[in-house]
Amino acid sequence: MAFLKYDDAIYVGGEWEKTDQREAVINPADESLLIEAPVGSAAQVDAAIGAARTAFDQGDWAYMPVAERQAVLTRFLNALDARKGAIVDMIVAEAGATRMLAEFLQYGIPMKHARRTVEVASRPAVSSLPVELTPNALGRTTLGTGVVSREPIGVVAAISPYNFPFFLNIGKVIPALAVGCTVVLKPSPYTPMQALILGEIADEVGLPKGVLSIVTGDIATGQLLTTDPRVDLVHFTGSDKVGSMIQAQAAPTLKRIVMELGGKSALIVRADADIAKAAAAGIMGFTTHGGQGCALTTRHLVHNSVRPQFVEAMKAMLGHLKIGNPVDPSVNYGPLIREVARRRTEDYVAIAQDEGATLVAGGKRPEGLDKGYYYEPTLFDNVRNDSRIAQEEVFGPIGAVISFDDDADAIAMANDSDFGLSGAIYSADAGEAYRMALKIRTGGVSINGGAGTMQSDAPFGGIKRSGYGREYGEDGLNEFTYQKVISFHAE
């Protein structure tokens, strides 16, 4: 199946440029070759940054009336929707997502966010300051006021990972463009197609030259973007280890950085919780996309009085998961992205067993699937909160059940983590759950399932080693801007 019109070129300054180097893109479900993807050269990355700088400094995009940018981006999103079926197929093949996950979470939710972002971009960019009376050196009184103008930060280097590529590409590109920035997007080498297709859409809707470039490559390509003084902002999603490297690389040029990094989020199950609902949430917390999600709740802090019921309920639910190639719409659990991810999961299973945790389910490669990077969803009970399996991000399908005796204990354990991205609480007492949520140091907490979906106006991000800055809503939009004060007076 041909997913791309241009599968041998990258998108530089509004033009498709062929590359000398190729890298295989593998379907993680069956290890088949999808494409020999183009890999950008250092010269092409340099040209992309230069095109973005020129388009921002000398072009019309940054100073275009917001309604005109909104019209262009609405056409952009409409063009994506016109190709939804092909994009969903691409997500399934390239990222190994199940079809339901691809349609709902990997495509539907980011498109909902993107359309809301385009709407929010019409919020006033200029706000008035209060009038002040100030004595001056002439013995008179100055009548002074001013405005605060939000303006685009400039050239954005957007670097996205392999787990939710389309979601994160759209979540970086659309808000940056909506406020008038120009963008150089670098995807993971594992999932370049979900970025390159945005270049085809840019061509289709007539996005001005240089406003969006898409470059592919490895760590060296990323470093060119994070160190170049022409780049004003690095917007990165990935691991905390890579995030710390990017922060160091960007430091000499004092770039602004927005980073959404790893997580080891806690699901707290109180004694009065609905166990069936809590267990279902627990399953989703470590099996969604094979556990390859930074905001997943992989630590399950469960009150001792209901822990046996919770574990048995999850064990039973795991038995109903259908593992296999996600091209089959009945499959609800697919592969990990590559063999290195599967081996990492296997290593952590061994670590957990060495630490004394009790294996409840999984812990091995599934039988009958000789091709593809599959690993059974794996549940451990009797896990210590200070153990490696409870403290380190696996990015694989492992859930850890940890017992607690009272709410204060649960809060302390939830906060005893280097990460702080997400969290959840299940309880019949929503008020008490809310009081607990206020004490948990993390970027977000859902109570009894939360709002049911990711809210487009809700800022998303973390603290500690989960990063800083926010995505989505007005707060996420503002990350791509800076504030300028323009003052004036009458005497």
N, C-alpha and C positions, 0 to 999 in steps of 0.2 A: 504494500500500500504506500503510495506516494503522499507524504504529509505536507511537503513544502514545494513551492514553485522554484525557489532557489536553494538547493541543498548543497551547493558547492561554493557559497559566497557568504560574506558577512555584510552587514549594513553599516556603512561608514559615511556620515555626513549626507545621508539621503541617496547614496548610490550603493549598488551591490558590487562588491569587490571580491574576486576570486582569491583563494589562498593556496599556498603551496603545500601546507601541511593538513593532514586529516587525522581524525580520531574516531574510532568506532563507538557508536552509540548502541547499547545492547538493551534488548527487551528483558527486564529482570524476571519475567514470568517463564520464559523458555530459552533464554540465552541466545536468541536469534539476533542477527544484525539488522538494525533498523535503517541506519544510514552511516556513511563515512562522513562525519560532520566536519565542516571547515574550521580550522583553528587560526585565529588572527595572529599576525606578526606584530612585533613591537612597533614597527613603522605604522601599521594600520591602527593600532591603539593610539599612538601619538596623533595620527591624523584625525581620529574620532574625537579626541579631546580638543584638538584645535578647531574642528568644525563646530563643536558645541560652544566653545569660547567665542568664536566669531559670530555664531548665530545669536548668542545672548548679548554680546556687546554691540553688535552692528545691525542685527536684524530687528524685526518688528514684534516678535513673539512676546517678549517681556513687557512691552508697552502697549500691546493690543488691548482694546477694551475687553473686559472679562467676558462679556456676552459673546464676543466673536470667538474667543478661545473655547467657551462652553459649546458653541455650535460645532466647532471642529472636533472636540472630544466626544460629543454626542454622536457624530457621524462615525468616529473611531469605534465607539462601543456598539453602535448598530451594526457595523461591518463585522465585528467579532461575533455578535449574536447570529448573523447570517451564516456563519461558519461553525456554529456551536457543535453540530454533530461531529464534524471532522476534528475539532479541537478536543472534544471529549474522548474520541478514539485515540488521539495523540497522547492525552494524559494517561489513559489506561495502558497504552503500549510503552510509553517512555518512562513513566514514574511507577508503574506497577500498581496503580490505584484500582480498587474495585469500581465497577461501573456506577454503583450508587454513590460512592464517595466522589468519583470524578464529576458526576453530574451535579450533585448537591453542594458539596463542600469545596471541591477544587475548582469548579467553574461557577456555579450559581451564586454562592456567597460573595466571592470577590467581585462579580459583576454587579451585584446589589450594592456593595460598598462603593464601587467605582461610580455608579450613577448618582449615588447620594453625595459623593465627593464633588462631582461636577456641579450639583445643586448648591452645596455649601460654599463653593468658590465664589458665589455671588454675594457672600456676606460683605459688609462694608470694609474696604481695605483702609479707609481713612476714618479715624474717630477723633472727636473734639476733646480738648483738654478744658478744665474749668477756667473761667476768667479770674485773674488775680490782679490785685492792686498792690504795687510795690513802690516804696519811696526811691527816688533816684538822686544822683549827685547834683542835679540842678535845683534841688529843693522842690521838685514837682512830684506828681504821682504818675507812675506808668500804668496804663491800662493794658495788661498783657494776656495773651492766650496763645493757643497753638493747636496743632493736630499731631496725631501719631499715625504715620503711614506704614502699613505693612507692605514690604516689597520683596520680590523673589531673591533668594540667596545667590543664585547664579548657576554655575555648572554643577550638576549632581552626578556622582558616580554611584550607581545602584548595583549592588552585588547580592545575588540571590542564591539559595541552596537548592538541593535536589528534591526535597520532600514534598513541598507544595509549590512547584515552580510557577505555574500560571497565576495562581493566587498571589504570590509574592511579587512577581513581575508587575502585574496590574496594580498591586497595592503600593508600589514605589513610583511607577511611571506616571500614572494618572494624576495623583495629587501634585507631583512635581511640575508636570506640564500645566495643570490647572491654574497654578499661581504665576506661571510665566518663566519657570526655570527651563533649562535645556538638560538633556539626560544622555549619559552613556551607560547602557545596561550591560552587565556581565553576568551570564548565568553559570550554573554549575556545568562542568564538562559532561556530567552524566545526563543532563536534561537541557541541551541547547535548543531543541526544536521549539519548545514553548516560549522561548524568547525571540527566536528568529522570525516566527510567524508575525510578531508585532511589527517587524520591518515591512512585511508584505502589506499589513493593514495601513501603516503609515503612508506607503506609496498609494494605496487605493484611495485614501481620503484626502490626499494632498497636503499632508503635514509639511510645513516649511523645511527646506533643506537644513540639515545640521541640528535641528531641534531634538531629534532622537537618533542615536546610533546604537548598534548592538554588536558587541565584540565578544568573541569566544576565546578561551584559553585556560591556562592553569594558574597556579599561585603567582607565577611571575607576571602574568597579565593583570591580576588583581593588584599586585604591588605597584605597577605602573600607574594605576588609577589612584591608589591611596597616597602616593608620594608626589604626584605632579602638582606644582603650585597653581596651575590653571583650574584645578578642581576646587570648588568651594565647600562642598558637602559630600561626605561619604555616608550612604544609607545602606546598612549591612544587616543581613539576617544569616545566622549561622551559629557555630559553637562558641563557647566562651573563650576557648583557647585561641581560636582564630581572631576573635574579637579583640583580645588583648594585643595580638600582633598588629592588627590594623590600627589600634590606638597609638601604638608606638611608631608605626610607619607614618601616620598622619601628624604626629606631634611637631616635627620640625617646621611644617608649614602652617601650623595652628588651624587646621581645618575644623569645621564643625562636623560632628559625627552623631549619627543616630544608629543605635545598635539594639536589635532584638535577638537575644542570645538563648542559651540553654535553659533548661528547667528540670526540677525534680519535685513537682507540685504535689501537695497533700490533699487527699480526699478524706475528710473527717466524717465518720459515721457514729453518731451519738446513740445512746441506749434506746432512745425512743424513735429511732429512724424507721421508715418503711424499708425493710430489708430487701425486698424484691427490687424496688426502684434504686436503692443504693448499690446493690450488687450489679444491676444492669449498667449503672454509671461506672462502677468499678471495672467492668469488662471493657467498656469503651475507653476507659482511661489508659489501658495498655495494649489494646489490640487494634485501635483505629490506625489504619495505614501501617500496620505492623509495628506500632509503637514509635514510628518515626515522626514525632511531633513534639516540639519544645514545650507546648502548653498542656500536654497530657498529664493527667493525675496518676502517676505510677506508684506513689506511696499511699497506701490505704491505712489510715489510722482509725482503728475500730475499737469501740468500747468492749472491754473483756466480756461483758455479759451477753453480747450478741455476736461476738467474733466467730464462734463455731457455725452459727446459722449463716453468717455472711460468707464465710469461706465455702461452705457446702453449696450455697446458692450460686456462687460464681463458678464452682467446679461443674455444676450441672449445666449452667449456661454455656460454658466453654465447649461442652460436648455437642452443642448444636451448631457450632461454627462450621461452615463449609470452606475448606482450604483448597485453593487451586488457582488456575490461570484466570485472572479477572476479566478476560474477554468473555467468559461465561457469566451472564448477568445474575445467575443464581449463587455465584461465589461471593462470600462476604468477608473473606480474609485472603489476602494475596501475598506476594513475595516481599522480601527486603530488596533494597536497591542493587546491591552487589555482594559478592562473596565476602568482601572485607567486613561488611555489616553483619553478615551471618556469623562469621568467626568471632566478631566482637561479642555478639549475643552469647555464643557458646562459652566464651571465656568468662562472662559474667555469671552464667549458670554454674560453672565450676567454682567460681569465687563464692557465690552464695552458699553452695553446699559445704565448702570448706569452712565458712563462717558459722555453720550450724543451722541454717534455715531449713525448713521442711518443704520439700518439693511436693506440691499438691497436684499439679497437672502440667503436661508438656515436658519441656526439658530435652527435646531431641528434634531431629529433622523428621518431617512426616514421611511415612512410607508411601511408595508408589509415585513419588514426584522426583524423578531422577534429574530432570532439567529445571532450572530456575533456582532462585535463592530463597527457598522456603525454610521457615523454622516455626515449630509449633508455638502458639501462645503459651506462656509459661507463668505459673502462679506459685509463689512461695508464701508460706505462713511462718509464724514464729521468727520474724525478722527483727533484729535490733536496729533502732533508729541511727545508731552510730556506725553501722556496718557499711561497707563499700556499696553493697547493692541498694542501700537506702540513701546514700549520699551522692553517688556518682551517676551522671546521666549515661544511660546505656544506649539510648536511641534504638531500642529494639523491643520486642514483645515480652517484657518481663514486668509482672506486678508483684509488689511486696506488701504483705499484710503485717502491720505493727500494732500491738495492743496498747490501750491506755485505760486508766482508771477514772479520771475526772477531766473536766473541761480544761482546767489550767494545765494539766499534763499534755493534753492534745495540742493546745496552743503553743506550748513551749517546744514540743517536738516538731510541729509544723514550721516554726521559726528557726529551728536548729538545722539550718541548711545554708549552703553558700549561694543558693539560687532563690529567686523570688519573682516568679512570673505569673502563676495561676494558682487556683485552689478551689475547693468545693466543700460544702457542708450539707449533710442530710440529717434532718431532725423534724419531729412533729411540732417543736416549739420554734417557729420562725423568728420570733423576737430574740430568743436566746442565741440562735444561730447568727443573727445579725450582730449582736453584741460581740460574739466570738470573731466574726469576720472583721470587725473594726480593729481587733488586736493582732491580726495575722499580717505579717510584713511581706506583702506580695502585690503584684500589679492588678490582680483581679480575683474575686471570690464569687462563686455562684452558690445560691442557696436552693436546695431541692430542685436542681436542674436549671436554675437561672431563668433567663428570658426565653429559653427554648431555641434560640439561635444567636449568632453573633450580631450584636447591634451595630448598625453602621455609624451611629454617632458616638459610640463608646470608645474612648481612647484605650489603646492596647499597648502594653509594654511592661517592663519589669524593673526591678531594683537588684542591687547586689550583682552577682555574676550573671544575672539574666539581662543585663544591659541597661540602657537609659534612652530617654526620648519616647515619644508615643506615635502610634500609627492610627489612622482612621479618625473620622469626625473632624471637627474644627481644630482640635489640638494637633491631630496628625497633619492637617493641612498647614498649620502654622509652623511646623518644624522646617518647612522648606522656605521660610521667609525670615527676614530680619525687620526690626522696628527702627524707623527714622522719625525723629521729632522735628517738626518745622514750626518755629515760633514767630510771633509777630506782635506788635504793640501799637497803641495810639497814645499820644501824650496830651 
